[in-house]
Amino acid sequence: MQTIQINGTARNDFGKKFAKAARREGQVPCIVYGGGEEIAFSVDAKELGQLIYTPNSYIIEINIDGKIVKAVMREVQFHPVREQILHVDFYRIQEGKPVAVNVPVRLTGNAEGVKIGGKLALSARKLTVKGLVEYIPDEIVVDVTPLKVGQTIFVGDLQHENLTFMTPATTAVCAVRVTRASRAAK
């Protein structure tokens, strides 16, 4: 997985009043949990943009007043109207312990069903996988070449070394849908 660095400032004041004050200054309240102590800090909202507004998943090196913490982003809360980032939760990465991460899916190949008029549909843009950080890929590559019209690839059909798929096995990843053109070709 790729790594991104962000800079944070430790927070000692908690509660709604202090969170609102931080947001007025362009800061986003954040927390790192897991593996012992929780660390409350704030980050410049502009720095979080590269993390949140992308389909990719990253390992984040958070520099909190000189102390570096490796983590993955767990949850983001947005304002319901303004789309402003209100709060971000990070989960600390521990050596030798597996972590669950959402990984994007990339389709490769030209499906058999598409050649005769079917339509390829991606149903799951990201899949949740669990494993040691060094084994988690940047993306899960799915070859759709053997798919015929009406066939589907499910999460249970995918195999990846050193990873466990946390997304249910019955979840459809992609399918070749029947179209009028493909019905006429039969």
N, C-alpha and C positions, 0 to 999 in steps of 0.2 A: 504494500500500500504506500501511497505517496504521503509525505509529511509536510505540514504547514506550521509555521510559527506565528503565534499571536502574543501580544504583550498585555498584561493585566496589572491591576493595582488592587492590593488587599483591601477588603472592607471590614470595618469593625462595627459599623452601625447597621442594624437590621430593622426590618419593618417597612410598612407601606410608605411612610413619610420619607424615609431615607432612599428608598428605591425610586420614588417619584423625583426626588432632588437629583439623583444620579442620571435619570433619563433626560431631565431638562438640560443637563450639561453634555448630552450626547453620549453618555455611557450606558452600557447594558449590564444589569446585575447578573452574575453567573455564580455557579457553584460546581466544585469538583468533589465527587464522593466515590466511595469504594476503596478498599484497602486501608482502612484506618480512619484517620481524621478527615473531616470535611473542610474544604477551604472555600470561603466566600470571597469573591473578587468582582471587579467590574472591568469591562473591556470597551474600547471605543467602538461604536456601532458600525463605523465604516470598515474596521478590520474584520468584523464578522461577515460582511457581505461575501467575501471570497469563499467562505465556508458554507454558507447557507444557500446562496443562490446559484448552486451548481448541482448537477446530477451525481457527481463523484462523492466518494467517501474518503476521508483522510484520517491519518493519525495526527493529532494536534499536540505540538509542544508549546505549552503555555508558560510564559515567563512571568511569574508573579513576584514582583519586586526582587528579581535576581534568582529566585528559586524556580527551577524548571521541572514541570510536571507533564508526563506523557499521558494523553487521554484520547477518548473518542467522544464525539458528540452524541448525546443520548436523546435529548428532547429540547424543542424550541417552542416558546410561547409567543404568539403574535397578538397585537391589539386587534379586536374584531372588525374595526372599521378602517383604521389608518394603515394597517399592515406593518406597523412599527414593531420591532423586536422588543418584547417585554422582558424575557428571561431565558437563559440557556443553561441546561444541565449537561455536565460532562462526566464521563465515567473513567476513573483512573485505570491505566493499563498496568498490570502487575506481571513481572517476569514469570513465565512458566504456568500462568493461568489463562484459560481461554476467555475470549471476549466475543460478544454478539454484535455484529455490524450489518447494516444494510449495504448491499453491494449492487451496483447497476448491472443490467443485463444487456448484452450486445448480440444481435443475431448476425450470423454469417451464412453465406451460401445462397443459392437460388433454388427455392423449393420446387419440386416436381409439379405440385398443384398450381403454383403460380404460372408456370409455363403454359398450362392449358386454360388459364382464365380465372383461377381462384384468387382470393385476396388474402395476403399474409397479415395477421393481426397480432400485435404484441399486447398481451394481457397484463403481464407483470413487469414493470420497469425496474424494480429493485427486489431483491430477495434477501431475507435475513439469514446469515450464516454464522456459525460459531466455530471458533478455532483459535489457535495461537496466532498472535499478530503477524509473525513472520511467514505464515502460510496463507494469509488472507490476500486474495488477488485484488487488483484494481477494478476488474470487471469479470463477470461470468460470461464466457463465450458459448453460445448455443448454435450448433450447426443445424440449419433447417433444410438442407438439401434433400433428405429422403421423405419429407412430408408431402403427402398427397392431399387432394381435396377432401375436406371433412376430418382430417386428422389433427391431433393436438399433442403438444409436448407438455407434460406435467412436471412439477418439481420432483416427484418421485422417480422420473426417468433420468434425472441428471445425476452424474457422478463426479465428485471432485476429491482428490486426495487430501487427507488431513483436515477436511471440513465436514461439519454436520449442518444440514439445511434445517433451519428452525421454522421456515415457512412450511405450512402443511403440505404433505405430499400430493394431495388432491388439487392443489392450486394450479391452474393452467398458466403456462409461461407464454406460449404462442400457439396459434392455430392457423390453418389455411381454411378460410370460409368459402362456402359455396356461393357462386354468383350466377347470374343469368348466362353469362358467356361460358362458364364452366359446365353448366347443365346442358347447354347446346352442344358442347364438345363431346359429351358422352355417347 
